Amino acid sequence: MRIQKLSFLLLCGLGSMLSTTSVLAEEGGTGHVSPGAVGTLIDLAPTRSGWVLESIFTHYDGSFDKDGLPVGGLKSFGLDANVDVLTLGALYTFDSKLWGAFYSAGVFAPYLWMDVKGNVNDFNVHQKKQGIGDITLVPMMMAWKNDDWQYTASLSIYAPTGDYKKGDIANTGMNYWTADPVVSAYYSNAETGFNFSVFTGITFNSENNATDYKSGSLFHIESSIQQLFPLGKGYIGLGLDAFYFEQIEGDSGSGAIRDFKGRTMGIGPVVNYILPVGTDNWVFEAKWLPETNTKHRLEGDYLWVKLVYQFE
């Protein structure tokens, strides 16, 4: 079976990595960059000029027990969080290349619905909030193509635009900046439809001035393996997505009681559908990623649903 040239697959910017599903600051068990935000072909940088519009829905249901994690300047000994996030964003790829690479830039904005309850400072607390989260700016996204391979480099900057209140266990914003440089490699066999990818990056966080807490840098790696099959007028992809997050720097600042280096990993199924319509392209993806082997972080399940539309 021969699959058509897959150049139209390389269309969807790293917008998926820009969705913030975070319930709390990294000091509270998670951060701006969420597991499953990238890893598959829908997350690749565009390799043709024009616009990419993307909508991302994320559902997260997670908890931790008796860890004494700092949350909003307080200490939690148990927390349950249920969060839904809708992120809308756009990327534009310029006609001119830079250093031989396709160059894109964009912005992504999330809206969060949160339901968080737990034991904080020996009191049972339950809060619900909704609102705009921390907007992500993408000043640089570059893609190089070489036969069946594509290599990318990008920089995402998370701005503290969401609401944050010290003492609350549910905040739509984190009250600090994050920079997340990411590099990736993607292989696609145009004859068989087989593809795999690897994304890796390091997050750098500023201090949360409200709590005098600086979350340490985090190393993250996401990878996927997929097989494409013809279906109708497009292609369906089936595969697995996996991630590993490891905090490589301890938390610091006067508000940090301990370094609380966090860790999480997981693997789950992913399905997508690619539909070319004339010169435009649609890509849909859904994946489920349960977390495991988690330390000093919320542990739960991520559900991602992404839709991308590319046009000139």
VMD Tcl script that draws the C-alpha trace (Angstrom):
set ca {
  {0.00 0.00 0.00}
  {1.33 3.37 -0.98}
  {0.45 6.53 0.93}
  {0.62 9.84 -0.94}
  {3.47 12.20 -0.27}
  {2.94 13.35 3.29}
  {4.01 16.94 2.91}
  {0.49 18.03 3.78}
  {0.93 16.37 7.18}
  {3.65 18.79 8.14}
  {1.16 21.54 8.68}
  {0.19 21.87 12.26}
  {2.37 24.12 14.43}
  {3.44 23.26 17.91}
  {0.29 24.95 19.10}
  {-0.69 21.83 20.99}
  {2.19 22.32 23.36}
  {0.84 25.75 24.15}
  {-2.29 24.63 25.91}
  {-2.04 25.19 29.64}
  {-4.05 22.69 31.66}
  {-2.36 23.59 34.90}
  {-4.40 23.79 38.06}
  {-1.69 25.29 40.20}
  {1.84 26.55 39.87}
  {4.61 23.97 39.55}
  {4.94 24.62 43.27}
  {1.49 23.04 43.50}
  {2.25 19.91 41.52}
  {2.15 20.84 37.84}
  {3.37 23.50 35.42}
  {2.70 25.46 32.25}
  {3.76 22.58 29.97}
  {1.44 19.60 30.27}
  {2.06 15.93 29.39}
  {0.64 15.14 25.97}
  {0.82 18.72 24.72}
  {3.08 17.58 21.88}
  {4.38 14.32 20.48}
  {2.55 13.44 17.25}
  {2.32 14.58 13.63}
  {-0.39 17.15 14.44}
  {2.19 19.00 16.55}
  {4.74 19.49 13.78}
  {5.85 22.94 12.67}
  {4.33 24.05 9.32}
  {6.36 23.54 6.15}
  {4.42 25.78 3.78}
  {3.48 29.46 3.94}
  {0.07 30.53 5.18}
  {-2.13 30.26 8.26}
  {-2.73 27.47 10.76}
  {-5.74 27.74 13.08}
  {-6.00 25.33 15.99}
  {-8.48 24.48 18.72}
  {-7.44 22.24 21.60}
  {-9.68 20.75 24.27}
  {-8.03 19.20 27.31}
  {-9.63 17.37 30.22}
  {-7.56 16.52 33.28}
  {-8.64 14.64 36.39}
  {-5.83 14.26 38.94}
  {-4.93 14.18 42.62}
  {-2.18 13.75 45.17}
  {-2.35 12.60 48.80}
  {-0.54 13.69 51.97}
  {2.48 15.18 50.23}
  {2.53 18.56 51.93}
  {2.91 20.39 48.62}
  {2.78 24.21 48.66}
  {-0.40 25.49 47.00}
  {-1.08 29.20 46.63}
  {1.27 30.00 49.51}
  {-0.35 27.34 51.72}
  {0.41 23.65 52.33}
  {-1.84 20.91 50.98}
  {-2.08 17.37 52.40}
  {-4.40 16.09 49.71}
  {-5.90 17.55 46.57}
  {-8.38 16.54 43.85}
  {-8.52 18.59 40.66}
  {-10.89 18.42 37.70}
  {-9.98 20.82 34.90}
  {-11.28 21.48 31.40}
  {-9.40 23.79 29.04}
  {-10.29 25.16 25.61}
  {-7.33 26.73 23.82}
  {-7.63 28.69 20.58}
  {-4.62 29.80 18.60}
  {-3.14 30.78 15.28}
  {0.22 30.50 13.54}
  {1.48 32.22 10.43}
  {4.29 30.81 8.28}
  {6.19 33.36 6.22}
  {7.08 33.01 2.54}
  {10.79 33.67 3.10}
  {12.94 31.06 4.79}
  {15.40 31.79 7.60}
  {18.67 29.81 7.58}
  {17.00 27.34 5.22}
  {14.03 26.80 7.56}
  {10.32 27.55 7.30}
  {9.65 30.26 9.89}
  {6.39 30.63 11.84}
  {5.09 32.73 14.74}
  {1.80 32.77 16.63}
  {-0.22 33.14 19.81}
  {-2.52 30.83 21.82}
  {-5.07 31.65 24.53}
  {-6.69 29.16 26.94}
  {-9.97 29.36 28.84}
  {-10.26 27.14 31.93}
  {-13.08 25.58 33.98}
  {-11.75 24.33 37.33}
  {-13.12 22.31 40.25}
  {-10.54 21.78 43.01}
  {-10.94 20.46 46.54}
  {-8.55 19.31 49.21}
  {-7.14 19.57 52.70}
  {-5.15 22.79 53.02}
  {-3.59 23.91 56.32}
  {-5.80 21.28 58.02}
  {-9.00 22.78 56.54}
  {-11.17 21.18 53.87}
  {-11.44 23.60 50.96}
  {-13.50 23.42 47.74}
  {-13.21 26.03 44.98}
  {-14.60 26.41 41.48}
  {-13.25 28.95 39.00}
  {-13.29 29.73 35.32}
  {-11.57 32.29 33.15}
  {-8.74 33.17 30.80}
  {-5.49 31.37 31.54}
  {-1.89 32.26 30.77}
  {-1.48 33.22 27.12}
  {1.33 31.63 25.13}
  {3.45 33.62 22.68}
  {5.41 31.81 19.96}
  {8.02 34.24 18.61}
  {9.99 31.49 16.86}
  {9.14 28.19 15.24}
  {11.50 26.80 12.59}
  {11.29 23.64 10.46}
  {13.88 21.99 8.21}
  {12.96 19.18 5.81}
  {15.34 16.51 4.54}
  {13.66 13.73 2.51}
  {11.62 11.64 4.98}
  {12.88 13.61 8.00}
  {11.81 16.93 9.50}
  {13.67 18.78 12.26}
  {12.18 21.64 14.25}
  {13.19 24.21 16.87}
  {10.74 26.47 18.67}
  {10.40 28.83 21.62}
  {7.17 29.23 23.58}
  {6.75 31.95 26.21}
  {3.92 31.67 28.74}
  {2.80 35.08 30.04}
  {1.05 35.46 33.44}
  {-2.24 36.80 32.06}
  {-4.57 34.50 34.03}
  {-6.10 35.35 37.38}
  {-4.05 34.46 40.47}
  {-4.85 34.96 44.14}
  {-2.57 33.89 46.96}
  {-4.33 31.48 49.31}
  {-6.59 30.01 46.61}
  {-6.20 26.39 45.57}
  {-7.75 27.05 42.14}
  {-6.15 29.72 39.96}
  {-6.55 30.11 36.20}
  {-3.10 31.74 36.03}
  {0.25 30.91 37.59}
  {1.61 34.39 38.26}
  {4.99 33.70 36.70}
  {6.63 33.54 33.28}
  {7.86 30.36 31.60}
  {10.14 29.92 28.59}
  {10.11 26.52 26.90}
  {12.60 25.92 24.06}
  {11.86 22.66 22.23}
  {13.59 20.66 19.49}
  {12.12 17.70 17.65}
  {12.77 15.11 14.96}
  {10.07 13.47 12.84}
  {10.30 10.54 10.41}
  {7.61 9.74 7.84}
  {7.75 6.93 5.28}
  {5.72 8.09 2.28}
  {5.49 4.53 0.88}
  {4.09 2.76 3.96}
  {2.52 5.53 6.06}
  {4.67 4.67 9.08}
  {5.86 7.63 11.17}
  {7.42 8.42 14.53}
  {8.54 11.56 16.32}
  {10.50 12.77 19.36}
  {10.10 16.18 21.05}
  {12.32 17.36 23.90}
  {12.60 20.62 25.81}
  {13.45 22.35 29.09}
  {11.20 24.83 30.89}
  {12.67 27.88 32.64}
  {10.42 29.62 35.19}
  {10.50 33.04 36.81}
  {9.52 33.57 40.45}
  {5.95 33.79 41.66}
  {6.17 37.13 43.45}
  {2.96 36.55 45.40}
  {4.40 33.50 47.19}
  {8.17 34.14 46.77}
  {8.37 30.72 45.13}
  {10.45 29.83 42.08}
  {9.66 26.49 40.44}
  {12.74 24.65 39.22}
  {13.49 23.88 35.57}
  {11.85 20.81 34.07}
  {13.14 18.44 31.38}
  {10.43 16.86 29.23}
  {10.43 14.41 26.36}
  {7.42 13.24 24.33}
  {7.38 10.63 21.59}
  {4.90 8.84 19.36}
  {4.71 6.02 16.84}
  {1.86 5.82 14.33}
  {0.65 4.01 11.22}
  {-1.49 5.77 8.59}
  {-4.18 3.98 6.54}
  {-6.34 5.34 3.68}
  {-9.89 6.00 4.83}
  {-12.46 7.78 2.67}
  {-10.94 10.91 1.19}
  {-8.23 11.09 3.83}
  {-6.07 9.01 6.17}
  {-6.58 7.60 9.64}
  {-3.62 7.25 11.97}
  {-3.39 4.79 14.88}
  {-0.60 4.67 17.40}
  {0.84 5.28 20.84}
  {2.04 8.46 22.54}
  {4.40 8.53 25.53}
  {5.97 11.17 27.78}
  {8.53 11.58 30.56}
  {8.81 14.72 32.74}
  {11.65 15.19 35.25}
  {12.36 18.31 37.30}
  {16.12 18.84 37.03}
  {16.35 21.84 39.35}
  {14.97 22.16 42.86}
  {12.39 24.77 43.77}
  {13.78 27.88 45.47}
  {12.80 31.17 47.08}
  {11.74 32.05 50.61}
  {8.37 30.39 50.00}
  {9.93 27.01 49.12}
  {10.12 24.74 52.16}
  {11.70 21.88 50.19}
  {12.96 21.52 46.64}
  {9.98 19.31 45.63}
  {11.53 17.93 42.44}
  {8.64 16.47 40.48}
  {8.43 13.56 38.04}
  {5.78 11.88 35.92}
  {5.56 9.53 32.95}
  {2.86 7.82 30.94}
  {1.77 6.17 27.72}
  {-1.55 5.92 25.91}
  {-3.36 5.48 22.57}
  {-3.72 8.18 19.92}
  {-5.93 8.34 16.83}
  {-6.03 11.03 14.15}
  {-7.64 11.75 10.81}
  {-6.09 13.82 8.01}
  {-8.36 15.28 5.32}
  {-6.95 17.35 2.43}
  {-9.58 19.62 0.82}
  {-8.15 21.26 -2.28}
  {-5.13 23.24 -1.12}
  {-6.42 23.32 2.47}
  {-5.94 20.67 5.15}
  {-7.87 19.46 8.18}
  {-6.38 17.30 10.92}
  {-8.26 15.85 13.91}
  {-6.63 14.05 16.83}
  {-7.72 12.45 20.10}
  {-5.54 10.78 22.71}
  {-5.77 9.48 26.26}
  {-2.69 9.59 28.50}
  {-2.77 8.16 32.04}
  {0.08 9.22 34.31}
  {2.18 6.79 36.34}
  {5.35 6.73 38.46}
  {4.53 10.26 39.62}
  {6.38 12.08 42.41}
  {5.59 15.51 43.94}
  {3.04 16.23 41.21}
  {-0.64 15.71 40.59}
  {-1.27 12.25 39.11}
  {-4.22 11.56 36.86}
  {-5.44 11.17 33.29}
  {-5.19 13.56 30.33}
  {-7.66 13.57 27.47}
  {-6.63 15.68 24.45}
  {-8.83 16.55 21.46}
  {-7.24 18.74 18.77}
  {-8.48 20.20 15.49}
  {-6.23 22.00 13.00}
  {-7.11 23.85 9.80}
  {-4.39 25.04 7.41}
  {-4.93 27.46 4.54}
  {-2.95 29.94 2.51}
}
mol new
graphics top color blue
foreach p $ca { graphics top sphere $p radius 0.5 }
foreach p [lrange $ca 0 end-1] q [lrange $ca 1 end] { graphics top cylinder $p $q radius 0.2 }
display resetview
